[in-house]
Amino acid sequence: MQLHTLQSSGARRKRKRIGRSGKRGSYSGRGVKGQKSRAGRRIRPSEQDLIARIPKQRGFQNKPKSPKPLLVSLDVLQKVSASRGTKGEPLLVDIPLLKEYGIVPKRYNGRVKLLGGGSLQASLAVKGKGVLVSESARMKIEKAGGTVSPA
């Protein structure tokens, strides 16, 4: 057997060369209009269209890792101390007391921050884990004769 004696097993037809003049009609074998009849056509993958349709996340992405503390003003604590009626000793401020008076929700497990809003005449003793105090609140508490221990 030699190379010039080899024959193919089936008939091979030449690929149709589209876009030439001659006996192929006015559309040159491409059909009528549309993306598939254009030169250099390239169908976009469907994944790109899906990605484009997905709503993108907007806005600030670096969310805080810990929840923000619940803010409580000093004038609320003034009302609590007035209703309690303890004139001699300072009112012990901690999360169970705030839950007892409905200032903080019963199921709340986070931190509480005391802010220096309003006036304060009662002496407060701020103790307990999870009770933060702003600088203005600390000054008002100490001015009224109370104490603030580090949380």
Secondary structure, 3 states (H helix, E strand, C coil): CCHHHCCCCCCCCCCCCCCCCCCCCCCCCCCCCCHHHCCCCCCCCHHHHHHHHCCCCCCCCCCCCCCCCEEEEHHHHHHHHHHHCCCCCCEEECHHHHHHCCCCCCCCCCCEEEECCCCCCCCEEECCCCEEECHHHHHHHHHCCCEECCC
